[in-house]
Amino acid sequence: QLVESGGGLVQTGGSLRLSCTASGSIFSIHYMGWYRQAPGKQRELVAQMPSGGITNYADSVKGRFSISGDNAKNTVYLQMNTLKPEDTAVYYCNVGVSGYYGGPNFNYWGQGTQVTVSS
């Protein structure tokens, strides 16, 4: 289960931090990331942090957003700075986990949290 928090309404240029905590039977986390979906648009990758890999950001958020994780808490964060109206969307966390050693990866999605940036 993934529980998100931290969305809300902010003015242009403001900041928000999203959090997403995974719970349940987790042996290892393979990747943690954030996606977003604006009205009338497809869901798109915002940032992804593979375990032991290179963090990947969408070009539109590079230099403004930062993804980080706390493995001890099974939590991923998205720090969003210098927000723009075009960042308005529902943000979803996405986590891939295994429940035991050598087990298959299961892909989970959070419930989504609304981020609205006013101009």
TORPA-4810 file (N, C-alpha, C, O; in nm, 3 decimals):
<nodes>
NODE_1_0.084_-0.119_0.000_0.000_0.000_0.000_0.088_0.124_0.000_0.191_0.130_0.068_Q
NODE_2_0.046_0.223_-0.077_0.119_0.350_-0.083_0.027_0.461_-0.036_-0.088_0.470_-0.078_L
NODE_3_0.078_0.544_0.051_0.001_0.658_0.102_0.077_0.785_0.071_0.192_0.802_0.113_V
NODE_4_0.012_0.874_-0.003_0.074_1.000_-0.043_0.023_1.114_0.044_-0.086_1.108_0.101_E
NODE_5_0.105_1.217_0.054_0.063_1.339_0.120_0.145_1.455_0.067_0.249_1.435_0.003_S
NODE_6_0.098_1.576_0.095_0.176_1.694_0.064_0.126_1.780_-0.049_0.183_1.887_-0.073_G
NODE_7_0.024_1.739_-0.120_-0.028_1.823_-0.228_-0.101_1.943_-0.173_-0.120_1.958_-0.052_G
NODE_8_-0.143_2.031_-0.266_-0.218_2.148_-0.224_-0.214_2.257_-0.327_-0.176_2.236_-0.442_G
NODE_9_-0.255_2.375_-0.284_-0.260_2.493_-0.370_-0.144_2.586_-0.334_-0.121_2.616_-0.217_L
NODE_10_-0.072_2.631_-0.436_0.042_2.719_-0.413_0.048_2.820_-0.527_0.001_2.793_-0.637_V
NODE_11_0.106_2.935_-0.499_0.122_3.037_-0.603_0.244_3.008_-0.689_0.334_2.934_-0.649_Q
NODE_12_0.245_3.066_-0.807_0.360_3.054_-0.896_0.486_3.096_-0.823_0.491_3.199_-0.757_T
NODE_13_0.589_3.012_-0.838_0.716_3.038_-0.772_0.728_2.974_-0.635_0.836_2.974_-0.575_G
NODE_14_0.620_2.919_-0.585_0.621_2.856_-0.454_0.678_2.715_-0.456_0.724_2.665_-0.559_G
NODE_15_0.673_2.653_-0.339_0.729_2.518_-0.324_0.631_2.427_-0.251_0.548_2.472_-0.172_S
NODE_16_0.644_2.299_-0.281_0.569_2.195_-0.211_0.659_2.072_-0.200_0.750_2.053_-0.281_L
NODE_17_0.635_1.991_-0.099_0.704_1.863_-0.089_0.603_1.752_-0.075_0.520_1.752_0.016_R
NODE_18_0.610_1.658_-0.166_0.523_1.541_-0.162_0.595_1.426_-0.093_0.717_1.411_-0.104_L
NODE_19_0.517_1.345_-0.023_0.572_1.226_0.043_0.488_1.106_0.004_0.368_1.117_-0.022_S
NODE_20_0.552_0.992_0.000_0.482_0.867_-0.031_0.547_0.756_0.049_0.667_0.730_0.036_C
NODE_21_0.468_0.690_0.133_0.520_0.584_0.218_0.459_0.451_0.180_0.337_0.438_0.167_T
NODE_22_0.544_0.353_0.162_0.500_0.218_0.130_0.492_0.135_0.257_0.576_0.146_0.345_A
NODE_23_0.389_0.054_0.264_0.372_-0.034_0.379_0.336_-0.174_0.331_0.299_-0.194_0.215_S
NODE_24_0.347_-0.269_0.422_0.318_-0.408_0.385_0.443_-0.491_0.387_0.544_-0.453_0.448_G
NODE_25_0.437_-0.605_0.320_0.549_-0.697_0.318_0.649_-0.651_0.212_0.631_-0.676_0.093_S
NODE_26_0.754_-0.585_0.257_0.855_-0.530_0.165_0.991_-0.587_0.203_1.040_-0.564_0.313_I
NODE_27_1.051_-0.662_0.110_1.187_-0.710_0.132_1.287_-0.614_0.069_1.388_-0.579_0.131_F
NODE_28_1.258_-0.571_-0.053_1.347_-0.476_-0.119_1.266_-0.385_-0.211_1.161_-0.422_-0.264_S
NODE_29_1.318_-0.265_-0.229_1.257_-0.168_-0.319_1.346_-0.154_-0.441_1.465_-0.124_-0.429_I
NODE_30_1.289_-0.174_-0.557_1.368_-0.170_-0.681_1.372_-0.030_-0.742_1.472_0.009_-0.800_H
NODE_31_1.264_0.043_-0.728_1.260_0.179_-0.780_1.149_0.255_-0.710_1.052_0.197_-0.662_Y
NODE_32_1.167_0.386_-0.706_1.066_0.476_-0.651_1.059_0.594_-0.744_1.161_0.641_-0.794_M
NODE_33_0.939_0.643_-0.768_0.927_0.753_-0.861_0.796_0.827_-0.848_0.709_0.791_-0.769_G
NODE_34_0.786_0.933_-0.927_0.666_1.016_-0.930_0.624_1.039_-1.075_0.707_1.061_-1.163_W
NODE_35_0.495_1.032_-1.097_0.433_1.064_-1.224_0.328_1.171_-1.199_0.289_1.196_-1.085_Y
NODE_36_0.282_1.233_-1.307_0.172_1.328_-1.293_0.080_1.320_-1.414_0.119_1.278_-1.523_R
NODE_37_-0.042_1.362_-1.390_-0.141_1.363_-1.498_-0.224_1.488_-1.487_-0.297_1.509_-1.390_Q
NODE_38_-0.213_1.572_-1.590_-0.292_1.693_-1.598_-0.423_1.663_-1.671_-0.430_1.566_-1.746_A
NODE_39_-0.525_1.745_-1.650_-0.654_1.721_-1.717_-0.639_1.713_-1.868_-0.578_1.801_-1.930_P
NODE_40_-0.693_1.608_-1.928_-0.689_1.592_-2.072_-0.556_1.543_-2.127_-0.538_1.534_-2.248_G
NODE_41_-0.463_1.512_-2.038_-0.331_1.468_-2.084_-0.300_1.329_-2.029_-0.363_1.282_-1.934_K
NODE_42_-0.201_1.266_-2.091_-0.158_1.135_-2.044_-0.069_1.149_-1.921_-0.008_1.253_-1.897_Q
NODE_43_-0.065_1.042_-1.845_0.025_1.040_-1.730_0.169_1.042_-1.779_0.204_0.972_-1.874_R
NODE_44_0.251_1.122_-1.715_0.391_1.135_-1.757_0.486_1.120_-1.639_0.452_1.151_-1.525_E
NODE_45_0.605_1.073_-1.670_0.708_1.059_-1.569_0.757_1.196_-1.525_0.783_1.284_-1.608_L
NODE_46_0.769_1.214_-1.395_0.828_1.336_-1.340_0.972_1.307_-1.297_1.065_1.378_-1.335_V
NODE_47_0.989_1.203_-1.217_1.121_1.166_-1.169_1.118_1.021_-1.123_1.019_0.973_-1.069_A
NODE_48_1.230_0.953_-1.146_1.240_0.815_-1.102_1.377_0.789_-1.047_1.477_0.839_-1.098_Q
NODE_49_1.381_0.709_-0.938_1.504_0.681_-0.868_1.520_0.530_-0.856_1.469_0.471_-0.760_M
NODE_50_1.589_0.466_-0.951_1.610_0.321_-0.941_1.706_0.291_-0.827_1.796_0.370_-0.799_P
NODE_51_1.687_0.178_-0.761_1.777_0.139_-0.655_1.917_0.115_-0.713_1.936_0.028_-0.797_S
NODE_52_2.013_0.193_-0.666_2.149_0.179_-0.715_2.172_0.233_-0.855_2.278_0.213_-0.913_G
NODE_53_2.072_0.300_-0.910_2.084_0.352_-1.045_2.087_0.503_-1.050_2.101_0.571_-0.949_G
NODE_54_2.073_0.554_-1.171_2.079_0.698_-1.194_1.939_0.756_-1.190_1.848_0.705_-1.255_I
NODE_55_1.924_0.863_-1.115_1.795_0.931_-1.107_1.763_0.998_-1.240_1.850_1.057_-1.304_T
NODE_56_1.638_0.987_-1.281_1.594_1.041_-1.409_1.484_1.144_-1.385_1.391_1.119_-1.309_N
NODE_57_1.496_1.259_-1.451_1.396_1.364_-1.440_1.340_1.399_-1.577_1.409_1.390_-1.678_Y
NODE_58_1.214_1.440_-1.579_1.157_1.497_-1.701_1.227_1.629_-1.728_1.262_1.702_-1.635_A
NODE_59_1.247_1.661_-1.854_1.316_1.786_-1.889_1.244_1.907_-1.831_1.309_2.006_-1.795_D
NODE_60_1.113_1.900_-1.823_1.035_2.015_-1.778_1.054_2.048_-1.630_1.017_2.157_-1.586_S
NODE_61_1.111_1.955_-1.553_1.127_1.979_-1.409_1.273_1.982_-1.365_1.301_2.010_-1.249_V
NODE_62_1.364_1.955_-1.456_1.506_1.954_-1.420_1.547_2.089_-1.362_1.513_2.195_-1.416_K
NODE_63_1.619_2.083_-1.252_1.665_2.204_-1.187_1.565_2.264_-1.091_1.599_2.354_-1.013_G
NODE_64_1.441_2.215_-1.094_1.337_2.268_-1.004_1.288_2.163_-0.906_1.257_2.194_-0.791_R
NODE_65_1.280_2.039_-0.950_1.230_1.930_-0.866_1.345_1.840_-0.824_1.445_1.826_-0.895_F
NODE_66_1.330_1.778_-0.708_1.432_1.686_-0.658_1.364_1.568_-0.591_1.279_1.585_-0.503_S
NODE_67_1.402_1.447_-0.631_1.348_1.326_-0.571_1.450_1.269_-0.474_1.570_1.271_-0.500_I
NODE_68_1.401_1.219_-0.362_1.489_1.157_-0.264_1.414_1.046_-0.194_1.291_1.039_-0.201_S
NODE_69_1.487_0.960_-0.127_1.423_0.848_-0.060_1.484_0.818_0.075_1.600_0.850_0.101_G
NODE_70_1.404_0.758_0.160_1.449_0.712_0.291_1.413_0.565_0.299_1.299_0.530_0.329_D
NODE_71_1.511_0.480_0.272_1.483_0.337_0.266_1.438_0.282_0.402_1.356_0.191_0.408_N
NODE_72_1.491_0.338_0.509_1.453_0.290_0.641_1.304_0.313_0.668_1.241_0.238_0.742_A
NODE_73_1.250_0.417_0.606_1.109_0.450_0.625_1.023_0.409_0.505_0.903_0.433_0.503_K
NODE_74_1.087_0.348_0.405_1.015_0.310_0.282_0.938_0.429_0.226_0.823_0.417_0.185_N
NODE_75_1.004_0.542_0.223_0.939_0.667_0.184_1.017_0.735_0.072_1.140_0.740_0.074_T
NODE_76_0.943_0.789_-0.024_1.003_0.869_-0.130_0.943_1.009_-0.124_0.824_1.026_-0.096_V
NODE_77_1.027_1.108_-0.151_0.987_1.248_-0.145_1.005_1.311_-0.282_1.089_1.268_-0.362_Y
NODE_78_0.926_1.414_-0.307_0.946_1.497_-0.425_0.941_1.642_-0.380_0.835_1.695_-0.347_L
NODE_79_1.057_1.705_-0.379_1.065_1.847_-0.346_1.045_1.927_-0.474_1.120_1.911_-0.570_Q
NODE_80_0.945_2.011_-0.475_0.911_2.088_-0.596_0.928_2.236_-0.566_0.858_2.292_-0.482_M
NODE_81_1.022_2.297_-0.634_1.050_2.440_-0.617_1.018_2.516_-0.745_1.005_2.457_-0.852_N
NODE_82_1.006_2.644_-0.731_0.980_2.733_-0.845_0.865_2.677_-0.929_0.876_2.661_-1.050_T
NODE_83_0.756_2.649_-0.863_0.643_2.587_-0.930_0.579_2.682_-1.031_0.575_2.804_-1.012_L
NODE_84_0.529_2.622_-1.139_0.465_2.696_-1.248_0.322_2.645_-1.266_0.290_2.533_-1.226_K
NODE_85_0.236_2.726_-1.326_0.098_2.679_-1.350_0.093_2.549_-1.430_0.003_2.468_-1.409_P
NODE_86_0.187_2.529_-1.518_0.187_2.406_-1.598_0.228_2.283_-1.518_0.223_2.172_-1.570_E
NODE_87_0.267_2.302_-1.393_0.294_2.188_-1.305_0.165_2.135_-1.240_0.166_2.032_-1.174_D
NODE_88_0.055_2.207_-1.261_-0.072_2.165_-1.204_-0.112_2.029_-1.258_-0.120_2.009_-1.379_T
NODE_89_-0.137_1.935_-1.167_-0.170_1.798_-1.206_-0.197_1.716_-1.080_-0.176_1.762_-0.968_A
NODE_90_-0.245_1.595_-1.103_-0.250_1.497_-0.996_-0.118_1.420_-1.000_-0.079_1.368_-1.104_V
NODE_91_-0.051_1.415_-0.887_0.079_1.350_-0.879_0.063_1.212_-0.814_-0.002_1.197_-0.710_Y
NODE_92_0.124_1.113_-0.877_0.115_0.974_-0.830_0.255_0.922_-0.799_0.347_0.939_-0.879_Y
NODE_93_0.270_0.860_-0.685_0.396_0.791_-0.661_0.387_0.649_-0.717_0.279_0.592_-0.728_C
NODE_94_0.501_0.596_-0.750_0.511_0.465_-0.814_0.631_0.393_-0.755_0.743_0.444_-0.755_N
NODE_95_0.606_0.273_-0.704_0.712_0.199_-0.635_0.711_0.055_-0.681_0.606_-0.006_-0.697_V
NODE_96_0.830_0.000_-0.701_0.843_-0.140_-0.734_0.911_-0.213_-0.620_1.020_-0.175_-0.578_G
NODE_97_0.848_-0.318_-0.569_0.900_-0.387_-0.451_0.894_-0.538_-0.472_0.817_-0.591_-0.552_V
NODE_98_0.979_-0.605_-0.396_0.971_-0.751_-0.384_0.937_-0.784_-0.239_0.984_-0.717_-0.146_S
NODE_99_0.856_-0.886_-0.219_0.812_-0.922_-0.085_0.907_-1.017_-0.013_0.895_-1.037_0.108_G
NODE_100_1.000_-1.077_-0.088_1.096_-1.169_-0.029_1.218_-1.177_-0.119_1.216_-1.130_-0.233_Y
NODE_101_1.324_-1.237_-0.067_1.449_-1.246_-0.142_1.428_-1.322_-0.273_1.376_-1.434_-0.273_Y
NODE_102_1.467_-1.261_-0.383_1.453_-1.325_-0.513_1.313_-1.324_-0.568_1.287_-1.378_-0.675_G
NODE_103_1.220_-1.262_-0.496_1.082_-1.259_-0.538_1.058_-1.166_-0.656_1.143_-1.082_-0.688_G
NODE_104_0.945_-1.179_-0.721_0.915_-1.094_-0.836_0.888_-0.950_-0.794_0.853_-0.921_-0.680_P
NODE_105_0.906_-0.862_-0.892_0.877_-0.722_-0.866_0.726_-0.697_-0.880_0.663_-0.743_-0.975_N
NODE_106_0.673_-0.625_-0.786_0.535_-0.581_-0.795_0.534_-0.429_-0.805_0.600_-0.360_-0.727_F
NODE_107_0.459_-0.379_-0.900_0.451_-0.235_-0.925_0.327_-0.177_-0.859_0.215_-0.224_-0.884_N
NODE_108_0.344_-0.077_-0.776_0.233_-0.016_-0.704_0.223_0.132_-0.736_0.321_0.200_-0.765_Y
NODE_109_0.098_0.180_-0.729_0.069_0.322_-0.750_0.001_0.380_-0.626_-0.080_0.315_-0.561_W
NODE_110_0.037_0.504_-0.596_-0.033_0.576_-0.492_-0.169_0.622_-0.540_-0.204_0.608_-0.657_G
NODE_111_-0.246_0.678_-0.446_-0.383_0.719_-0.478_-0.389_0.853_-0.553_-0.493_0.890_-0.607_Q
NODE_112_-0.278_0.923_-0.555_-0.272_1.051_-0.623_-0.299_1.166_-0.528_-0.382_1.156_-0.438_G
NODE_113_-0.227_1.275_-0.549_-0.248_1.394_-0.471_-0.247_1.515_-0.564_-0.163_1.526_-0.653_T
NODE_114_-0.342_1.604_-0.544_-0.359_1.718_-0.635_-0.260_1.829_-0.601_-0.247_1.869_-0.485_Q
NODE_115_-0.193_1.876_-0.703_-0.108_1.994_-0.692_-0.163_2.099_-0.787_-0.176_2.075_-0.907_V
NODE_116_-0.195_2.215_-0.733_-0.249_2.324_-0.814_-0.162_2.448_-0.794_-0.141_2.493_-0.682_T
NODE_117_-0.113_2.500_-0.905_-0.029_2.620_-0.900_-0.106_2.734_-0.965_-0.139_2.729_-1.083_V
NODE_118_-0.133_2.836_-0.887_-0.209_2.950_-0.938_-0.116_3.055_-0.996_-0.004_3.074_-0.949_S
NODE_119_-0.164_3.122_-1.099_-0.082_3.225_-1.165_-0.105_3.362_-1.104_-0.044_3.460_-1.147_S
</nodes>
